[in-house]
Amino acid sequence: MDNLDRARLLLADHPVVDGHNDLPWALREQVGYDLDARDISQDQTGTLHTDIPRLRAGGVGAQFWSVYVEPRLAGDDAVSATLEQIDVVGEMLARYPQDLRRALTADDMEKARAEGRIASLMGAEGGHSINNSLATLRALHTLGVRYMTLTHNDNTDWADSATDSPRVGGLSEFGREVVREMNRVGMLVDLSHVAATTMRDALATSVAPVIFSHSSARAVCDHPRNIPDDVLRMLAANGGVAMATFVPKFVLPAAVEWTLAADRNMREHGLHHLDTTPAAMRIHADFEALNPRPMATVGTIADHLDHMREIAGIDHIGVGGDYDGTAFLPLELEDVSGYPYLIAELLTRGWSDADVAKLTWQNAVRVLRDAEAVSRELSTRVGPSHATIDELDGPEG
């Protein structure tokens, strides 16, 4: 049996928990949430990275659907757009009940696996989605959101982003209160996208395990979106999980400069650099024809996982592809069907079956279960926080 066949057998027993997939935003941008126009029960190659047949082929057993909204949507507009994202995930679950199962807990994830369905969870990508309101945070949790990324590419009023100029030096006092309230309700604190100072502040504040839903190793590719080694060590002590992402500009050093030029080209055409609509992809294709793109491979991702495993340990790593949230992906990982190729590469490098089971399924399920346990304990002695940002950080924020 070759390693690809072995990988597929392993994924049948221990399927992938993918930490981050932007399908809901792609549906918003491409078809205004019209699921008839993007029926994911059918192959959507050419328009999306994700559909049910390719999730099945990739051995994906649980998916955190990102209910992301762009940071340009602020205040109540951000909250409303997040609710629309949550709504379309609900539509998907209602439309495809044979394949997708709503999951709110680690037990739900295990039940979905036993039923042969894909556990569907939600993660809010960016603290701007709560509009500086802890009550809104709690409402998102009630609606099923099980992690929140503290920032996206821009700072929030209370947390610094990896790709913005420092504002509060990590987390403000209100930012720490956000983390504490997330611990209390059982929502995972996601530290992808945040500045290293924010990572360290959140790890110093959180009494529950945290995650990185889609971030790789800074020692392998020196990009601010990636995780420094000292933070990986802190993560191990915290009990959390870092889920390696596949975005070439975050994982392949040669892709960084190329991506900056490609992003400039998009802006010169009046488009956002994260736009993945067909029209935007034609602009990308024209640019790439003149400027060949450095190609990441499954080996590139395996290099990150090897390093993250060495520093944080096998119990603290996972995968978060960022499918449908990026224009480019590595060879053999071009869509959600590619996971067996990554697992085969890891097997070739000497990873054991037990190692793979932790990477793909067990670590992610365990971290959610541990966060639930912390929430149960905290809820017996701490009530909901009604603190405001003005009270904790002052009226200037």
C-alpha positions in Angstrom: 0.0 0.0 0.0 1.4 3.4 -0.9 1.3 6.4 1.4 -1.6 8.0 -0.5 -3.8 5.0 0.0 -2.7 4.7 3.6 -3.5 8.4 4.1 -7.1 7.9 2.8 -7.6 5.0 5.1 -6.4 7.1 8.1 -8.7 9.9 7.1 -11.7 7.5 7.0 -11.1 6.9 10.7 -9.7 10.3 11.8 -11.0 12.9 9.4 -9.7 16.4 9.1 -11.0 19.2 11.3 -10.4 22.2 9.2 -10.1 25.3 11.3 -11.0 27.9 8.7 -13.0 28.0 5.5 -14.4 31.2 3.9 -17.2 29.6 1.8 -19.9 31.8 3.4 -18.1 35.0 2.3 -17.5 33.6 -1.2 -21.2 32.8 -1.5 -22.0 36.4 -0.5 -19.5 37.9 -2.9 -20.3 35.6 -5.9 -24.0 35.0 -5.8 -25.5 37.1 -2.9 -26.1 33.9 -0.9 -28.2 32.2 -3.7 -27.5 28.6 -3.0 -29.3 27.6 -6.2 -26.6 29.4 -8.1 -23.8 27.7 -6.1 -25.2 24.3 -5.2 -22.4 22.8 -3.2 -23.9 19.3 -3.5 -22.4 19.5 -7.0 -18.8 20.0 -8.1 -18.0 23.7 -8.1 -14.5 23.5 -9.5 -13.7 26.8 -11.2 -15.9 28.9 -9.0 -15.2 27.7 -5.4 -12.5 25.7 -3.6 -15.3 23.9 -1.6 -18.2 21.6 -2.3 -19.5 18.5 -0.6 -18.1 16.0 -3.1 -14.6 17.5 -2.6 -15.0 17.7 1.1 -15.7 14.0 1.1 -12.8 13.2 -1.3 -10.5 15.2 1.0 -11.5 13.3 4.2 -12.9 16.4 5.9 -15.0 15.4 8.9 -15.5 18.8 10.6 -15.4 22.3 9.2 -15.2 25.6 11.0 -17.1 27.8 8.6 -15.8 31.4 8.9 -18.6 33.9 9.3 -16.1 36.6 8.3 -17.0 40.2 7.4 -14.6 42.8 6.0 -13.1 45.3 8.5 -14.4 48.1 6.3 -17.8 47.1 7.7 -17.9 48.7 11.1 -20.3 49.2 14.0 -23.8 47.9 13.5 -23.0 47.2 9.8 -20.4 44.6 10.8 -22.8 43.0 13.3 -25.6 42.8 10.6 -23.2 41.3 8.0 -22.0 38.7 10.6 -25.6 37.7 11.2 -26.1 37.3 7.5 -23.1 35.0 7.4 -24.5 32.9 10.2 -27.8 32.8 8.4 -26.3 31.3 5.2 -24.5 28.6 7.3 -27.9 27.7 8.7 -29.3 27.6 5.1 -26.5 25.2 4.1 -27.3 22.9 7.1 -31.0 22.9 6.3 -30.3 22.2 2.6 -27.8 19.4 3.0 -28.8 17.5 6.1 -27.5 14.2 4.8 -24.0 15.6 4.6 -23.7 18.4 7.1 -24.5 18.4 10.8 -24.6 21.4 13.1 -22.0 21.0 15.8 -21.9 23.2 19.0 -19.8 20.9 21.2 -17.1 18.3 21.0 -19.7 15.6 21.6 -21.6 16.9 18.5 -18.4 16.6 16.5 -18.0 13.0 17.5 -21.7 12.3 16.8 -21.3 13.7 13.3 -18.3 11.5 12.7 -20.2 8.4 13.9 -23.1 9.3 11.5 -20.7 9.9 8.5 -21.7 13.6 8.3 -19.4 16.6 8.3 -19.6 18.5 11.6 -20.3 22.1 10.9 -19.1 24.8 13.4 -18.7 28.5 13.0 -15.9 31.0 13.7 -16.2 34.8 13.6 -13.2 36.2 12.0 -12.5 39.6 13.5 -13.4 41.3 16.8 -15.1 44.1 14.8 -18.0 41.7 14.5 -19.1 42.4 18.1 -18.9 46.3 17.8 -17.2 46.6 21.2 -20.2 44.8 22.9 -19.8 41.9 25.3 -23.6 41.3 25.0 -23.1 40.9 21.2 -20.3 38.5 21.8 -22.7 36.4 24.0 -25.4 36.6 21.3 -23.0 35.2 18.7 -22.2 32.3 21.0 -25.9 31.7 21.5 -26.3 31.6 17.7 -23.6 28.9 17.5 -20.3 30.7 16.9 -17.6 28.7 18.7 -14.5 30.8 18.1 -13.7 34.5 17.4 -10.5 35.7 15.8 -9.7 38.8 17.9 -8.7 40.9 14.8 -8.6 40.6 11.1 -6.1 42.6 9.0 -7.0 45.8 10.8 -6.8 46.7 14.5 -9.9 46.7 16.6 -10.3 49.3 19.3 -9.0 46.9 21.8 -6.6 44.6 20.0 -3.6 45.0 17.6 -3.5 43.2 14.3 -0.4 41.6 12.8 -0.9 43.7 9.6 -1.7 47.1 11.1 0.3 49.7 13.0 0.3 49.1 16.7 -2.5 50.9 18.6 -2.9 49.5 22.1 0.3 47.5 22.4 -1.4 44.1 22.3 -4.7 43.9 24.2 -6.3 46.8 26.0 -8.0 46.2 29.3 -11.3 45.8 27.5 -9.6 43.3 25.2 -8.6 41.3 28.2 -12.2 41.4 29.3 -13.3 40.1 25.9 -10.9 37.1 26.4 -12.2 36.5 29.9 -15.8 36.6 28.7 -15.0 34.2 25.8 -13.5 31.8 28.4 -16.7 32.1 30.5 -19.1 31.3 27.7 -16.9 28.6 26.1 -16.0 30.4 22.9 -12.4 29.6 21.7 -10.0 32.6 21.5 -8.5 32.6 18.0 -5.2 34.3 17.6 -4.7 34.1 13.9 -4.3 37.6 12.3 -3.3 39.2 15.6 0.1 40.9 16.4 2.6 38.9 18.4 2.0 41.3 21.3 -1.7 40.4 21.2 -0.9 36.7 21.1 1.2 37.0 24.2 -1.3 39.2 26.1 -4.2 36.8 25.2 -2.2 33.7 26.3 -1.3 35.5 29.6 -5.0 36.3 30.1 -6.9 33.1 28.9 -7.5 30.3 31.4 -8.9 28.1 28.6 -6.9 26.7 25.6 -6.7 29.1 22.6 -6.4 28.3 19.0 -4.8 29.7 15.8 -7.4 28.8 13.2 -5.1 29.4 10.2 -1.5 30.4 11.0 1.9 28.8 10.3 5.4 29.1 11.7 7.3 32.4 11.6 10.6 30.6 11.9 9.9 28.9 8.5 8.4 31.9 6.8 9.0 35.3 8.4 5.6 36.9 7.9 3.8 38.7 10.7 0.7 36.5 10.2 2.7 33.5 11.4 3.5 32.4 15.0 6.9 33.1 16.6 8.5 30.1 18.4 8.2 31.7 21.9 4.4 31.9 21.3 4.3 28.2 20.1 5.9 27.3 23.4 3.4 29.4 25.3 0.6 27.7 23.3 1.8 24.2 24.5 1.7 25.3 28.1 -1.8 26.8 27.5 -3.0 23.5 26.0 -4.1 25.2 22.7 -3.8 24.2 19.1 -2.1 26.0 16.1 -3.7 25.1 12.8 -1.3 25.5 9.9 -2.6 27.5 6.9 -1.9 26.9 3.3 -1.8 30.5 1.9 1.4 30.7 -0.1 2.2 34.3 0.9 2.3 33.2 4.5 4.2 29.9 4.1 6.6 30.4 1.2 9.2 33.1 1.5 9.6 33.5 -2.3 5.9 34.2 -2.5 5.9 37.2 -0.2 7.4 39.8 -2.7 5.4 38.4 -5.6 2.2 38.7 -3.6 2.9 42.3 -2.7 3.2 43.1 -6.5 0.0 41.1 -7.3 -1.9 43.0 -4.6 -0.8 46.3 -6.0 -2.0 45.1 -9.4 -5.4 44.3 -8.0 -5.7 47.8 -6.4 -4.7 49.4 -9.7 -7.6 47.7 -11.3 -10.0 49.0 -8.6 -10.3 45.7 -6.8 -9.7 44.6 -3.2 -6.6 42.3 -3.0 -8.6 39.6 -1.3 -11.3 39.5 -4.0 -11.7 36.0 -5.4 -14.7 36.6 -7.7 -14.3 35.3 -11.3 -13.6 38.8 -12.6 -10.9 39.3 -10.0 -9.3 35.9 -10.7 -9.0 36.9 -14.4 -7.0 40.0 -13.4 -4.8 37.7 -11.3 -4.4 35.3 -14.2 -3.3 38.1 -16.5 -0.8 39.3 -14.0 0.5 35.7 -13.4 1.0 35.2 -17.1 3.5 38.0 -17.2 4.9 37.3 -13.7 5.2 33.6 -13.0 4.1 32.8 -9.4 6.4 31.0 -7.0 4.7 27.7 -6.2 4.2 26.3 -2.7 3.7 22.6 -2.4 2.5 20.0 0.1 6.1 19.9 1.2 6.0 23.5 2.0 3.1 22.9 4.4 4.8 19.8 5.8 7.9 21.9 6.6 5.7 24.2 8.8 4.0 21.3 10.5 7.3 19.6 11.2 8.6 22.8 12.8 5.4 23.5 14.8 5.4 19.9 16.0 9.0 20.3 17.1 8.4 23.5 19.1 4.8 23.0 20.4 4.5 19.3 20.4 2.2 16.8 18.5 -0.7 17.5 20.8 -0.9 21.2 19.8 -1.1 21.3 16.0 -3.8 21.1 13.4 -4.7 22.4 10.0 -6.8 25.4 8.7 -6.5 25.7 5.0 -8.3 29.1 4.4 -10.1 27.7 1.4 -12.3 30.2 -0.5 -10.5 33.0 1.4 -7.4 33.1 -0.8 -6.7 33.4 -4.5 -3.8 31.0 -4.5 -3.0 27.6 -3.0 -0.1 25.1 -3.0 0.2 22.3 -5.6 -1.9 19.3 -4.7 -3.8 21.4 -2.2 -5.7 23.5 -4.7 -9.1 22.7 -3.1 -10.5 20.8 -0.1 -10.0 17.5 -1.8 -6.2 17.8 -1.4 -5.8 16.7 2.3 -4.8 13.1 1.5 -1.7 14.4 -0.4 -0.6 16.4 2.7 -1.1 13.4 5.0 0.8 11.2 2.5 3.7 13.6 2.6 3.7 13.5 6.4 3.7 9.7 6.4 6.6 9.8 4.0 8.5 11.9 6.5 7.9 9.3 9.2 4.8 10.6 11.0 3.0 7.7 12.7 -0.7 6.9 12.4 -1.2 8.1 15.9 0.6 11.4 15.0 -1.8 11.9 12.1 -4.9 11.2 14.1 -3.9 13.9 16.6 -3.2 16.4 13.8 -6.4 15.8 11.9 -9.1 15.1 14.5 -8.1 14.5 18.1 -6.4 17.8 18.9 -9.2 20.0 17.6 -11.9 18.0 19.4 -9.9 18.0 22.6 -9.3 21.8 22.6 -13.1 22.5 22.2 -13.9 20.0 24.9 -11.3 21.6 27.3 -12.8 25.1 26.6 -16.3 23.7 27.4 -14.9 22.3 30.7 -13.4 25.7 31.6 -16.7 27.4 30.8 -18.7 25.1 33.0 -16.4 25.8 35.9 -16.3 29.6 35.4 -20.1 29.8 35.0 -20.7 28.4 38.5 -18.9 31.4 40.1 -18.8 34.3 37.5 -21.7 36.0 35.9 -21.9 37.8 32.5 -19.7 40.8 32.2 -21.5 44.1 31.4 -18.3 46.1 31.2 -17.9 48.7 28.4 -14.9 49.8 26.5 -15.3 53.3 27.8 -15.3 52.1 31.4 -12.2 49.9 31.0 -10.2 51.8 28.4 -11.5 55.4 28.8 -13.7 57.4 26.5 -11.0 57.7 23.9 -10.7 53.8 23.6 
